[in-house]
Amino acid sequence: MQTVSVSFIDNVALLTMKNGENRHNPQFAKDMRLALDSILANKACKALVITSDDEKCFSLGIDTDWLMPAMKAHHFEEVKQFMHSMDDVFKTLLLFPLPVIAAINGHAFGNGAILACACDFRFMRADKGFFCFPEVDLSIPFLPGMIAFVKKAVPYYRFNEMKLSGRRVSGSELERDHVVEKAYNSLDELMDGAIEYAKTFDKKRSIFGEHKKRLHKDIIETIDTENPPLIDSLSLMV
């Protein structure tokens, strides 16, 4: 089953995660990368909106129902390849030569919240869904690259509090912290707002991509140099 789909609304690409809780596993990483490539192949596309078709969840992060059995069965190469593949997805979003907008329609936990932080802009519902980094309660440390690009999206004081407490935060609170551009009171308002915002962009890919390349240079370097040793040694849990 394909975990994502791509459609177009005028010159805006809509990438929809469509696997319930949208947990991240090897198939998800593969489908995301292929979807992003297909969007870039549409030369008329001016912006990208990422959302979910689940009524409760944007994404609940890493698929522990896949990860834990894989670790127990010593499928270590598969686990390492998945982590490298997700880093590739994050890097692709960070360097994507189009505006990437997360329309967070429900819960965004762990790697799902991190995925939203890799986007350029975020919109969220105020009436449903929480944003949370529960890793501190799951004995899972962030990779250095994750810390680097979450800090571009979340003010340091708020990230410090969320990361060390694991507290669930609402869209309204994130709007006050400017983590999300706006929090909406319904799904329809969220999607209309995110897509209309996306339609305001008409930037040349060359200059937009170069701005992001220079802006995120240090983040990409951290992902490329500091993440691999931790992934390859499977230092993924404490």
C-alpha positions as CSV (number, residue, x, y, z in Angstrom):
1,M,0.0,0.0,0.0
2,Q,1.3,3.4,-1.0
3,T,1.6,5.6,2.1
4,V,1.3,9.0,0.4
5,S,-0.4,10.5,-2.6
6,V,0.2,13.6,-4.7
7,S,-2.4,15.9,-6.3
8,F,-2.3,19.4,-7.6
9,I,-4.6,22.4,-6.9
10,D,-3.7,24.9,-9.6
11,N,0.1,25.4,-9.2
12,V,0.2,24.0,-5.6
13,A,1.2,20.4,-4.9
14,L,-0.7,18.6,-2.2
15,L,1.2,15.7,-0.6
16,T,-1.2,13.7,1.5
17,M,0.0,11.1,4.0
18,K,-2.7,8.4,3.9
19,N,-1.8,5.5,6.2
20,G,-3.7,6.3,9.4
21,E,-1.3,7.4,12.1
22,N,1.3,7.9,9.3
23,R,4.1,6.3,11.2
24,H,7.6,6.3,9.7
25,N,9.0,3.1,8.4
26,P,11.1,2.1,5.3
27,Q,8.1,2.2,3.0
28,F,7.1,5.6,4.2
29,A,10.6,7.0,3.6
30,K,10.7,5.5,0.1
31,D,7.2,6.9,-0.8
32,M,8.0,10.3,0.5
33,R,11.2,10.6,-1.5
34,L,9.5,9.4,-4.7
35,A,6.6,11.8,-4.1
36,L,9.0,14.8,-3.6
37,D,10.8,13.9,-6.8
38,S,7.5,13.7,-8.7
39,I,6.5,17.1,-7.5
40,L,9.8,18.6,-8.7
41,A,9.2,17.0,-12.1
42,N,6.1,19.3,-12.5
43,K,7.8,22.5,-13.7
44,A,4.6,24.5,-13.2
45,C,4.4,23.7,-9.5
46,K,5.1,26.8,-7.3
47,A,4.6,25.4,-3.7
48,L,4.0,22.2,-1.7
49,V,1.6,21.6,1.1
50,I,2.0,18.4,3.2
51,T,-0.9,17.1,5.2
52,S,-2.7,13.9,6.2
53,D,-6.1,12.4,5.4
54,D,-6.6,10.9,8.9
55,E,-9.1,12.7,11.0
56,K,-7.0,12.5,14.1
57,C,-3.4,12.4,13.1
58,F,-0.9,14.3,11.1
59,S,1.9,11.8,11.9
60,L,2.8,9.9,15.1
61,G,6.4,9.5,14.2
62,I,8.5,6.3,13.9
63,D,6.7,3.0,13.5
64,T,7.7,1.2,16.7
65,D,5.6,-1.8,15.6
66,W,8.2,-2.2,12.8
67,L,11.3,-0.9,14.6
68,M,11.1,-3.0,17.8
69,P,10.7,-6.3,16.1
70,A,13.4,-5.4,13.6
71,M,15.8,-4.6,16.4
72,K,14.9,-7.8,18.3
73,A,15.5,-9.8,15.1
74,H,18.9,-8.1,14.6
75,H,17.8,-6.6,11.3
76,F,20.3,-3.8,12.0
77,E,21.2,-3.0,8.4
78,E,17.5,-2.4,7.7
79,V,17.2,-0.1,10.7
80,K,20.3,1.9,9.8
81,Q,19.2,2.2,6.1
82,F,15.8,3.5,7.3
83,M,17.4,6.2,9.5
84,H,19.6,7.3,6.7
85,S,16.6,7.4,4.3
86,M,14.7,9.6,6.7
87,D,17.7,11.9,6.9
88,D,17.5,12.0,3.1
89,V,13.8,13.0,3.3
90,F,14.6,15.7,5.9
91,K,17.5,17.1,3.8
92,T,15.3,17.1,0.7
93,L,12.7,19.2,2.4
94,L,15.3,21.5,3.9
95,L,16.7,22.2,0.4
96,F,13.5,21.9,-1.6
97,P,13.5,24.7,-4.2
98,L,9.8,25.4,-3.5
99,P,8.1,26.6,-0.4
100,V,7.1,23.6,1.8
101,I,4.1,24.2,4.0
102,A,2.9,21.7,6.7
103,A,-0.9,21.7,7.2
104,I,-1.0,20.0,10.6
105,N,-4.5,18.6,10.8
106,G,-4.1,16.4,13.9
107,H,-1.5,15.0,16.3
108,A,2.1,15.5,15.3
109,F,4.3,13.5,17.7
110,G,8.0,12.6,17.7
111,N,9.3,12.2,14.1
112,G,6.0,13.5,12.9
113,A,6.5,16.8,14.7
114,I,10.1,16.8,13.4
115,L,8.9,16.3,9.9
116,A,6.8,19.4,10.3
117,C,9.8,21.3,11.5
118,A,11.7,20.4,8.4
119,C,9.1,22.4,6.4
120,D,9.5,26.1,5.7
121,F,6.1,27.1,7.2
122,R,3.5,25.4,9.4
123,F,-0.2,25.9,9.9
124,M,-2.2,23.9,12.5
125,R,-5.7,23.3,13.9
126,A,-6.5,25.1,17.1
127,D,-9.5,22.8,17.8
128,K,-7.8,19.4,17.5
129,G,-4.4,17.8,17.7
130,F,-1.3,18.3,19.8
131,F,2.4,18.8,18.9
132,C,4.8,16.8,21.1
133,F,8.3,15.5,21.4
134,P,7.8,12.4,23.6
135,E,11.3,11.0,23.1
136,V,12.4,11.9,26.6
137,D,9.7,9.4,28.0
138,L,10.6,6.8,25.4
139,S,14.4,6.8,26.0
140,I,15.1,8.0,22.5
141,P,17.6,10.8,22.1
142,F,17.3,13.2,19.1
143,L,19.9,12.9,16.5
144,P,22.1,16.1,16.2
145,G,20.7,17.0,12.8
146,M,17.1,16.8,14.2
147,I,18.0,19.2,17.0
148,A,19.6,21.6,14.4
149,F,16.5,21.9,12.2
150,V,13.9,21.8,14.9
151,K,15.6,24.9,16.4
152,K,15.0,26.8,13.1
153,A,11.2,26.2,13.6
154,V,10.8,26.4,17.4
155,P,12.2,29.1,19.7
156,Y,14.9,27.8,21.9
157,Y,13.1,28.3,25.2
158,R,10.0,26.5,23.9
159,F,12.0,23.7,22.4
160,N,14.0,23.3,25.6
161,E,10.8,23.0,27.6
162,M,9.0,20.7,25.2
163,K,12.0,18.4,24.6
164,L,12.8,18.0,28.3
165,S,9.3,17.7,29.5
166,G,7.6,15.8,26.7
167,R,4.6,18.1,27.2
168,R,1.8,18.2,24.5
169,V,1.3,21.7,23.0
170,S,-1.8,23.0,21.2
171,G,-1.9,24.8,17.9
172,S,-3.0,28.0,19.7
173,E,0.1,28.0,21.9
174,L,2.3,27.3,18.9
175,E,0.8,30.2,17.1
176,R,1.7,32.5,20.0
177,D,5.3,31.2,19.8
178,H,5.3,31.7,16.0
179,V,6.0,28.0,15.5
180,V,2.9,27.9,13.3
181,E,1.9,30.9,11.1
182,K,-1.8,30.4,12.1
183,A,-4.0,28.0,14.1
184,Y,-7.5,27.5,12.6
185,N,-10.7,26.4,14.2
186,S,-11.6,23.7,11.7
187,L,-10.1,21.4,9.1
188,D,-11.7,23.2,6.3
189,E,-10.3,26.5,7.5
190,L,-6.8,24.9,7.9
191,M,-6.7,23.5,4.4
192,D,-8.1,26.7,2.8
193,G,-5.6,28.8,4.7
194,A,-2.6,26.6,3.9
195,I,-3.4,26.3,0.2
196,E,-4.2,30.0,-0.1
197,Y,-0.9,30.9,1.5
198,A,0.9,28.5,-0.8
199,K,-0.7,30.2,-3.8
200,T,0.9,33.5,-2.8
201,F,4.4,32.1,-3.8
202,D,5.7,32.6,-7.3
203,K,9.5,32.4,-6.8
204,K,12.1,31.2,-9.2
205,R,13.3,27.7,-8.1
206,S,16.9,28.6,-8.6
207,I,16.9,31.6,-6.2
208,F,14.6,30.0,-3.7
209,G,16.7,26.8,-3.6
210,E,19.9,28.8,-3.3
211,H,18.5,30.9,-0.4
212,K,17.6,27.6,1.5
213,K,20.9,26.0,0.6
214,R,22.8,28.9,2.2
215,L,20.3,29.4,5.1
216,H,20.5,25.7,6.1
217,K,24.2,25.1,5.3
218,D,25.1,24.4,9.0
219,I,22.1,22.1,9.5
220,I,22.9,20.0,6.4
221,E,26.5,19.8,7.6
222,T,25.4,18.5,11.0
223,I,23.1,15.9,9.4
224,D,25.9,14.8,7.1
225,T,28.7,14.6,9.7
226,E,27.2,14.0,13.1
227,N,24.2,11.8,12.4
228,P,25.9,8.9,10.5
229,P,28.3,7.7,13.3
230,L,25.3,7.6,15.7
231,I,23.1,5.8,13.2
232,D,25.8,3.3,12.1
233,S,26.6,2.5,15.7
234,L,22.8,2.2,16.4
235,S,23.1,4.7,19.2
236,L,19.4,5.4,18.8
237,M,18.1,4.5,22.3
238,V,19.2,4.9,25.9
